[in-house]
Amino acid sequence: MTATISPGDWLEHVGREYLHQFVPEGGAAVKFVVPMNEHTRRGLFDGIAEMAAARRQLLVRIDARDTRLYQIEHLLFAIARQLPWADLTEGALRRVAQRSGLTPPEPGPQPFAERLARANDESDPAAVAVPLRPQLTQLVFKNKELTRDFRVAMLHMCNAALVGGDQTARLGLLAEWLSGALRHTSALKEFSIQSRITRVNARFILESLTRWITFAGYRGLVVVLDLEELAYTRRGVVTHVKYTKNAVLDCYEVLRQCIDSTDDLASILLVAVPDASFVDENNARGVSAYSALKFRVYDEVRDRHLVNPCASLVRVSAA
Amino acid sequence: MLMKRRAIEALRNGVPNRDAVRVLGCGQPRIEEEFRERLSKLKDVGSTEGLMIQGGFGTGKSHALEYLKHVALEEGFVCSHVVISKETPAFDRAKLYAAAVEQAVMPDQRGPLMEHLLMKAPGRPAYGEFFRRVNQDKQYLPVFGASLWLAEQSKQGGDVPEMLAQFLSGARPVIPQYRAALRTYGGQGTFDLTAPPAAELARQRFAFGSALIKACGYKGWVILLDEVELIARYSLMQRAKSYANLTHLLGLDQASAEQGIATVAAITDDFAAYVFVERGDRHEIRERYAHSERQDLSALVTPAELAMNSLEHRAMSLRPLDMEALERIAEYLRGVYQEAYAQAVGPATVAAKGGRAMRSHIRRWIHEWDLERLYGNRGEAEVDEITMDYTEDDDLTAEPAETP
């Protein structure tokens, strides 16, 4: 019988080892945590959410039943849909304001420039925004750590939030682009954005997004993937995403790519939570089904009694 | 400290990353030297034969490739680390190309390769010469010339750049869209556009891609093929196609050598014995396909045999590590671990057990240091080493769950 760790202990270790310093400082990691019973599973999600909230880290929870996790662009879309774009833009503008030598404003419904003017004893919002623009160009538009289309989008978001009014609709349009909801690419023309998000550029957008989150003042991103659905062979019509064996392997390939990309990602902890059958070596849908993933996460080195909470794959049980 | 932590995290997964390679180096001077010679030749002459490296499972092939990637980037090459996988089968040249573009890293930029090249290219002197060559010499299918022409005409915005980037990234060209775009810019009739034959398109992709890369000021294109041993799990025909593709990418025949890429392929060192000899690919491929009525199958035999010969006789073996080297690496890694976590840990357990892969050693050391650091006790480690499975697997060659 392979040793397990209690969810509380695992959460405590992960919080200390990853969320406290490693992720905020720019580190990235992918962990598989396997709840060995249903009760453990439910508690795990709540525990991760609490940890992230306590550390000012954005949390995104994605269920394989709702998102086609066998396509990387859909993973990105699901993350983007849950992000608070208005808050991120506000955070970015606050940072830019500070770099411009201005006092960042208090949050509020008015456009950023108006609040900035008030915070800096200026009567004219347009005038107070003047020193901001070179910094926006330097810190956002010319930030080579962000892929081109993403930094163009963020620049537009910042400019829209700066002046508010009818510009605010542009924020929504750009958020739609990021979350895959934009139906017509012609809408991108006015932003000088080259293309829709597909598997070709999704990875770069994701890398940029993780950097943007810390730029905006958060201490990183925690993505929790509920992979329980991958364990099931569904017959007939279902109302959610169906995972054939083929789709399961494609999903594992996406996860393999995420693991291999950790040196290009920043400030992110991706926690994959499969069904307990994932670690059953005879399971046709488990970790042994896809060797490339198995080589990377399987606990080929383990202790008889102690569980290494830093391991790539950890078995968790509340019993 | 962050770099060292990141390196430890990568090594914990058994996957070397940039930081892991930075802290550990490569330790394969012969391979590095051969690789640098290939790069020089590619820079000076414009073409080179590729390189094959082999080693046991988990002995450091991926690590070596990652190291070579950084050598190439530092020299000003665009570099693609392509892992043979379900999504990127070695028998599908079009998918190999798409993966190479998708995984391409530029020395000076982050972002999708073709989008960047299409923006960067016009106006550069070398690009002008390339443009003329493509459109006047008719060296490539007309759709390539039309792509460059349209890129010139539509410098920014609109649907045209997306269409072009998609095609150059590996998607099939949508000829009606191309014709409409040509009409928009007054270029109708300039190019004799028809749907290009898939095989010819795949054949020209790498050559065109590498020429475009050079025209944009980079030194060339380096392709690093990892986990090539996955070929063993394909059917015989798929294996034959894979070998032929290796010949093409490694420049093992005259035509392929001139396409202007430098490829390094990494494979397990028991592959040849198991697949060529024991399973019989050496004679099976010739027997089955040499006299096939299908020209596409009979044409596979010669390039397949070229690749098999090269893999069997010319692959460079990773330098094995003796106990002394293992102990040196263990001690060095201990230093890295201690700096990463700002905590002292005891010396690594360097097991004398023969045949254990480097990967297993490293994972064991990190595991023991983790337990020592977290629990004050190293526990009793047991190692359940994963081995390579060479049996055929239809699941690995199934089409993606949804084809876009």
Contacts between the chains, C-beta under 8 A, distances in Angstrom:
chain1	res1	chain2	res2	distance
A	13	B	374	6.9
A	22	B	2	7.6
A	22	B	5	5.8
A	25	B	2	5.2
A	26	B	2	5.7
A	27	B	2	6.1
A	27	B	5	5.9
A	27	B	6	5.9
A	27	B	9	7.0
A	28	B	6	7.6
A	28	B	9	8.0
A	29	B	9	5.5
A	30	B	13	7.7
A	68	B	401	7.7
A	68	B	402	7.0
A	70	B	400	7.3
A	70	B	401	4.7
A	70	B	402	7.4
A	71	B	401	7.8
A	71	B	402	6.7
A	144	B	109	6.6
A	144	B	110	6.8
A	145	B	110	6.6
A	146	B	110	7.6
A	147	B	110	5.6
A	147	B	111	4.0
A	147	B	112	7.2
A	148	B	111	5.5
A	148	B	115	7.2
A	148	B	116	7.3
A	148	B	119	7.7
A	149	B	111	8.0
A	149	B	115	7.8
A	185	B	159	6.2
A	185	B	162	6.5
A	186	B	159	7.4
A	189	B	157	5.0
A	189	B	158	6.1
A	192	B	156	6.2
A	192	B	157	5.6
A	194	B	115	5.4
A	194	B	119	7.9
A	194	B	157	7.9
A	194	B	161	5.3
A	194	B	162	6.1
A	194	B	165	6.8
A	195	B	115	6.9
A	195	B	161	7.2
A	195	B	162	3.9
A	195	B	165	6.1
A	195	B	166	7.5
A	196	B	162	6.9
A	198	B	166	7.6
A	198	B	404	7.1
A	199	B	102	7.2
A	199	B	404	7.3
A	200	B	101	7.5
A	200	B	102	5.7
A	200	B	112	5.5
A	200	B	165	7.7
A	200	B	166	7.4
A	200	B	169	5.0
A	201	B	111	7.6
A	201	B	112	4.5
A	201	B	115	7.3
A	203	B	102	7.6
A	204	B	110	6.3
A	204	B	111	5.3
A	204	B	112	6.0
A	207	B	110	6.9
A	208	B	110	7.8
A	243	B	401	8.0
A	244	B	401	6.4
A	245	B	395	6.4
A	246	B	395	7.1
A	246	B	398	4.7
A	246	B	399	7.6
A	246	B	400	7.5
A	246	B	401	5.2
A	247	B	401	3.7
A	249	B	86	5.4
A	249	B	395	5.9
A	249	B	396	7.6
A	249	B	398	7.6
A	250	B	86	6.8
A	250	B	87	7.0
A	250	B	400	5.6
A	250	B	401	4.8
A	253	B	85	5.7
A	253	B	86	5.4
A	253	B	87	5.0
A	256	B	83	7.8
A	256	B	85	7.1
A	259	B	13	5.7
A	259	B	15	6.2
A	260	B	15	5.8
A	260	B	17	7.8
A	260	B	83	7.1
A	262	B	6	7.4
A	262	B	9	6.8
A	262	B	10	6.6
A	262	B	13	8.0
A	262	B	17	6.4
A	263	B	6	6.3
A	263	B	10	6.8
A	263	B	17	3.8
A	263	B	18	4.7
A	263	B	19	6.0
A	264	B	110	7.7
A	289	B	395	7.3
A	290	B	86	7.4
A	291	B	386	7.9
A	291	B	388	7.9
A	291	B	389	6.5
A	292	B	83	7.1
A	292	B	85	5.6
A	292	B	227	6.9
A	294	B	386	6.5
A	295	B	14	6.2
A	295	B	386	6.0
A	296	B	13	4.9
A	296	B	14	6.0
A	296	B	15	5.7
A	297	B	13	7.0
A	298	B	386	6.2
A	300	B	360	6.7
A	300	B	363	6.7
A	300	B	383	6.2
A	300	B	384	5.1
A	300	B	385	5.9
A	300	B	386	5.3
A	301	B	360	7.0
A	301	B	363	4.8
A	301	B	364	4.7
A	301	B	367	4.6
A	301	B	381	5.8
A	301	B	382	7.7
A	301	B	383	5.3
A	301	B	384	7.8
A	302	B	367	7.5
A	302	B	381	7.2
A	302	B	382	6.3
A	302	B	384	7.5
A	303	B	367	7.6
A	303	B	371	6.4
A	303	B	379	3.8
A	303	B	380	6.0
A	303	B	381	5.8
A	303	B	382	7.3
A	304	B	379	7.2
A	304	B	380	5.1
A	304	B	382	6.3
A	305	B	379	6.4
A	305	B	380	7.3
A	306	B	371	5.6
A	306	B	375	6.0
A	306	B	377	7.2
A	306	B	379	4.4
A	308	B	367	5.6
A	308	B	370	4.9
A	308	B	371	5.9
A	308	B	374	7.5
A	309	B	374	6.9
A	310	B	12	6.9
A	310	B	370	4.9
A	310	B	374	7.5
A	311	B	12	7.2
A	311	B	367	7.1
A	311	B	370	7.6
A	312	B	12	6.1
A	312	B	13	5.2
